[in-house]
């Protein structure tokens, strides 16, 4: 045992010194002791999945030989990762094929051209190798800032995770083609500002698809090596855990935070839009992850929101919901920065059971994760009432559905908040309550009792009913008389 642990610790200390193009394998090491698990989880290894006593990890063939010699239980899941990528490319057919950067760009332009009233395509900037980092804004007036809940979906931080740009592209297509046909999708477009960045790392994806490399990073030249791990380059708690100072390492985090133009581009978008929710797509492990990732047991004051909404999404994709550190701790990741720096309710989907499944699996991954993604977009309104991101008056611009959903969520959350977070959330909650009352009264004045009945039926809106009743009676007495049956309904409300 001591010899095996010494070998593992040696690997942990020396990982990254091998050239990044050294042949590699994906292996499962099982039967690991607590000490061995701790050594791996705190290292800069390229970990794919973890469990109570195992890790699935990318190793060079030399590292693999060392583990076998140490007597560890080793199962080679993919003995030759370059050959694996080549095989996946060769398996593609005209009806089942992954997008490339070029075909994605063409498809984005086609979709936006077909729906110009609700979609705008723009570049957030250029990658290291000069490719545009495309973003599409979807909303009923995409050229305006309408103070609606803002949502971000972002794919392909890591080059080899090809399904992670397919799913946000499918969400985009679903929203655009469903607008005006599907009531729910139409409402989401009308009541949200949705930003979709399907391929954060276009250089890395292109390299992984054209050079048959099991590539993870971007393509920044770093001495005699290439690449920075974009999901270790964010500025909140940037540091050594789960990442590396060695340029050859697959988890090399750069010389400092926000050194990479791809991440700077997303940072600028997030600071401008102040997203209520974000969702980054990764693979694999079939998990819904939420922050923080930088350290075990890091306090998260909004953990109940994360668990509540995470479980709701998991009802669609059947994934396990957990804190990021339950997979493995790592610093400088997207969710930590979106939430830690901007209070965005930020999730990650770890999709599927392998990095690059056969192209025939794309449809299944989309079928699982598009509905889960749409649910997060839908919940952005309720979240806007209960977290301090975005404009303070945002709840005053919500529709009735969002206002009532926000009140219901807030009824569960507000008692757990303290200090300034509680004060600011309580103020937003009151704005949402007044908004719900105003909308219900306005509908009454037009002879429609539906909104009023929805307000009365929501237990979390009870505190605003006296205000709503007084407002309705005021309107009745000052030029907007209600029909007798509706007046009786208002008078009966307590």
N, C-alpha and C positions, 0 to 999 in steps of 0.2 A: 504493500500500500504506500509506504513512504517513497519508494522508488517511482511508482506511478505518479504520485502527487508531485514529486520533484520534476518529472518529465513535463507534466502539464504546466507547472509554474515556469519552467524554462521556456516552453512555447509561448506562454503569456508574455514573458519578458522580451522575447525576440521576434514575435510576430510583426510582420511589416518589413523585415529586412530583405525578404526574398523579392525578386522582381515581380511586378504586378502581372506580367504576362506568363509567369510560371504556370504549367499545367495544374489544374485544381480539380478537387472532387468535393461533392457534398456527402457528408457522412453523419451518421448518428452514433454518438458515444453514450452508452448507457451504463447503468450500475455505478454512477459516480457518487462519491461521498459528498457530504455537506461542504467539506473543505475544497474539494475539486470543483463543485458547482459554484462556490463563491469565487474561486479563481477565474473560472470562465466568464461568469456574469459581470465581473468587474473589469474584464479585459477589453482590448480593442479588436477581438476576433470578429469576423463577419458571421454573426449568429443568425440563423434562419428561424429556429423555433427552439423552445425550451419546455421542460417538464420537471417533475419533482426530482428526478435523478438522471436526466438525460439532456443533451444538447444536440441540435442539428446545426452543423457548422461547416463552413467552407474552409478546406485545408489544402495546402500544396501537397504534392505527392511525397515530398520529403517529410513534411509534418505528419502526414498519414502514416508513413513508415515508422516514425518515432513512436506514435501512439500504439501501433501494433506491437512494436518491440517492448513497450512498457507493460504489455499484457492487458490492456483495456479492451472492453467489449466494444467492437467496432463493426458497424454495418455500413457498407458503401451504398448509399442511396443512388448516387449518380457518379460513377467512377471517373468519367471524363466530361467535364462541363462544356468544353468547347464542342465536342462531338454532339452533346445533348442539344445545344443551341442550333447547330447545323442540321440536326435531324428535325427539329421543330420547324425550321424554315422549309426544309424539303417536303414536309408533310402538308403544307398549305395547298389549298385548291382555290379556284376562282370564287367559290361560294363560301369558303371558310379560310380567311386569311387575316393576319394582323395588319392594321394600318401602319404605314411608315410616316415619317415626318412630312414627306411630300404629299402622300395621299390624304393625310389628315388635313393639311393646309388646303388642298383642293376641296375636300368635303366641308370644311368650315366656311369657305367662301360660297359654296353652293347653298348651304343651309341658310346663311345670312341673306344672300341674294333672294332666296325664295320667301323670306319673312322679314322684309326690311322695316316694317312698322314696330316690331317687337325685339329686334336683335341688332347689335352693332359689334363688328369685329375690329379689334385694335391690337397693336403690339405694345407690350409692357416694356420692351427693350430687346436687346440682342444678347445671345449667349456668347460664350468665349469664342466660338468659331464663327460668329456672325449670323446665326439663325435667329429669326424673329420668335419671340416668346408670345404666342397668340393668346388672347383672352376674348371671350364673347360675353357681353352684357345682355341679359334677357330681362325685359320689363315692358310694360305697356307704353311707356315713353322713355326709351333707353337713353335718349340724349339729355334727359333731365335728372336732377337729384330731387326726388319727390318725398324725401324723408320717410321712406319705406324700409322695413327690415332688410338688411343687406346680408347676402349669403355668398360664401366662396366654396367652390369645389375645385380641387387641384390634384392632378395626376402626374405620375412618372417623375417623382424626385429621383428615383433609382432606375437606372437605365434598363436593367434586365427584367423589370416587372411590367410586362407588356399589357396585361389585362388592365393595368391601372390607368391607361389612357383610353381604353375601349369603353369603360363604364361611364366616365364623365361625358364622353361623346354620345353615348346612348341616352343619358339624361338630357343633354341638349336637344337631341332629335325628338325625344318624347315631349318635351315642353313646347317646342316650336310646332310640331305637327299636330299636337293635341289642342293648341290654342283655338278657341272658338268652336271646338267640337266637344270637348270634355269639360264639364263644369268645374271640377276641382282644378285641373291644370290651368284653365283660363283664369281662375281666381288667383292661383299662385303667381302667374305672370303679372296680373294686374296689381297685386298687393305686395310684391317683392322686387328687390333689385338683386338679381342673381348673376354672379360672375363665375364663369367656368374657364379654367386654365388647364386644358387637358394634358399638356406635355411641358412640364417645368424644365426638363432636362433634354432638349432636342438633340444636342451633340452626343450625349451618352447613348440615347436610344438608337440613333443612327449608327454609331460605332458597334453597338451590341448586335444590330441586325445585319450589318454589312460585313463585319470582320469576324463573325462567329465567335465572339468573345463573351464570356459570362461577366459582362461589365456592369459595374454598380455606380460609379462616380460620374462627374462631368469630365470634360477633356482639357482642363487647364494644364499647360506644361508646368511641371515642377521638377526642375533639374533634369535628371535622366528618366523621370517617371511622368505620369499624367494623372490628373484628376483629384478633385475634392469631393467628399461625400456631402451632397447638398443638404441632407437631413441630419447633419452634424454642424452646420455652418450658421445656424440662427443664433441670435445674440443673447437670449435669456438663458442664464446658467450655462454658457459655453464653457467647455472644459474637458478634462481627460477621461471621465467615466464613459465607457462604451464607445470611445473614439480614440484616435491615435494622433501623435505628433509626427509619425513616420510617413513621408509622402508615398511610399510603396504600399502602405496598408489600404485595404478596401474601405476602412472607416476613417481615413485621414480627414481631419476637420478643418484644414487650412491653417494659415499663419495667424488667424484671428477671426472674430465673428464678422459676418456679412462681408466677406472678401469676394464672394462670387456674384457675378452680375445677374444670374438667374434668381438668386435669393434676394438680392437688392431690389429686383423688379417686383417680386411679390411683396416685399416689405413696403415699398412705396404705395402699391395698390391698397394694402391693408390699412396703412396710416391714413390714406385719403378717404376710404369707404367706411371704416370703423364697423367691421362686420359683426353682426350678432352671432352668427354661427359659421363654422368652417368645417370642411371635411376633406382630409387628404387620403388618397388611395394608395395602399401598398399591398404587397403580397410577400409571404403567405402566412397562414395559421388559423384562418376563420375566426377572427377576433374583432370586437369593437373596443378600441383603446381610448382612454381619456387621460389627461395630465394629472399629476406631473410625472415626468420620466427621469428627471435629473438625479433623484435620490429616493431611497425607500422612505415611506411615511412622511413625505413632504406635505405640509398642510394644504388642503384644497377647500376653501370656504364654500364652494359651489358644488361639492361632491354629490349632493342629493339631486341637483339638476342633471349632472352628468349620468348618474346611475338611472334616473327616471327616464330620460330621453334615450339613453343608450339601450335600455331594455326594450323600449318601444321600437327602436330600429331593429333590434335583434329579433323581434317577432316576425320581421320580414325576411331577413337573411339567415336566421337561425344560428348566428354566431354567439360566442361567449363574450360577455361584457366584463372588462377588467381594467384596472389601472395599468398604465404603461410598464411600470416596474415589475409587474407580475410576469411579463414577457422577459424583459431584461432592462436594467437601468442604462440610460444613455443621456448625454448632455448635448445641448445645441440643437434640439429637434424642433420641428415646426409647431406642434401642439403646445409645447411649453411656452414658446414665444407668443403665439397668438393669444393664449389665455393669460400668461404671466404678465406680458407687456400691455395687452389691449383688452383684456377681459372678454375676449371672444370665446364662446362655448365651442371648443375645438375638439374634434374627434378624428381618429384614424380608423379606417377599415383595413385589416390585414386579410386580403381576399384569397380564397382558394386554398389548395393543398400543395401547390408548387409554384415556383417563380414564373415559369413559362409553360403553362399547360398547352395541350394541343389546341389549335385554332378552333376546332369544333367545340371547345369548352367555352368560348367567348359568350355565346348566347345564354348559356346557363348562368354564368357569372353576372351578366346583365340582368337576367330575370330575377336573381336574388337581390342585387344591390341597387338597381334603379329605384324600386319602390322604397327601399330603406333610405336612400338619398332624398327622395321626394318628401318623405316624412320629416326629415330634419329641416328641409326648406319650409314645410308647413309649420313646424313648431317654432320657427324663428320669431313669429309674432308674439307668442306667449313668452318666449325667452326675452324679447325686447322689453317686456314689462318688468322683468325680474332680475336683470343684470345691468350694471351701470355703463355698458358700452354704448356708443352712439350718442346722438343728440338727446339732451334731457327731455325735450318735448316730443320725442318720437311716439310715446304711447298715445298722445293726443291726435295722432294721424292714422291710427289703426282702424280696420273695419270691425264690425260687431263680433265676428267670429274670433278674431285675434284678441280683442279686448276681453271677451268672456273667458277664452282659454288662458289668457294671462292672469286673470283674477283667480281662476281655479288653481293654476300652478302656484301662484303667490300665496294662496291660503296655506299651502303645505310648506312653503319655503321661508316665509317671513319670520316665523317664530325662531328659526335657527340662526338668523343673521344678527350681527352685533355692530355697534359703532357706526361709522360713516356709511358702510355698505347698507346697513339696515335703514338709515335715514334716507339715503338716496333711493333705495328700492321702494320704500314706503311712499315717497313722493311720486315716483313713476306709477305705482299701483293706484294711487288716488287719481292720477291723470287718466288712467285706463278706465277706472270706474266712472268718472264723469263722462268720458267719451262714450261708454256703453249706454249710459242714461240718455245722453243727447241723441244718439242714433235711434234708440228705442222710441223716444218721444217724437222725433221727426217722422218716423214711419207711422206712428199713430195719427199724426196730423194729416197723413195722406190716406188714412182709412185702412191701414194694414196693421193688424194687431200681432203679426208674427214675431217681430223683433221684441215687442213688449213682453210677450209670453216667454220668449227665450231668456230675457233679462230676469223675469220673476222666477223662472225655473232653475236658475244658476245659484246654488247656495252661497257661493263666494261673493255674489253681488248684493246680498241682503242689506249691507250697510248703506248702499247707495239708493235703495228703493224709496226712502222718504224724499230724497232729493228729486228723483225721477217723478214721483207722484206730484210733488209740489210744482215741478216744471210743467207737467202735463196739464194740471189744473190752471196754472197761470196762462198757458197758451189757450186753453178752452175759454177763459174769461176775457181774453184780449184779442179777439178777431179770428181765432181758429177753433170754432166750436167742434166738439167731438160728437159723433152719433151717440144716441142714448145707450146702446149696448156697450160701446167702448168706454163711455164715461162711467157706466156702472162697474165695468171691469177695473178701471183705474181706482175708483173709490173703494173697491173691495180689497185693493192691494195694501198689505201691511208689512 
